[in-house]
Amino acid sequence: MPHYYFDIKDGHRFVDASGLDLRNDDAAIAKAKVLAIGVSIDKPEVDPKRHIAVLNGSREQIFSVPVYSKPSMSTT
């Protein structure tokens, strides 16, 4: 199985040191989308540069998934 890394980038880089073995690129992209949701909940402020970089086993970026801010709760 191919190995993938999921770095968080938002002006600074948070490196995924261990990565995961996944079936293929599509599975890695799906995993990155799930991670992006978790990051948006954990750190909800708006940052248009923030994204999950999907890297292959050679640490070459193959895809990027944006991290959107958590929707605000309206009280009106």
Summary of the structure (lengths in Angstrom):
residues: 76
radius of gyration: 13.4
end to end distance: 50.4
largest distance: 50.4
contacts: 186
relative contact order: 0.27
helix: 24%
strand: 29%
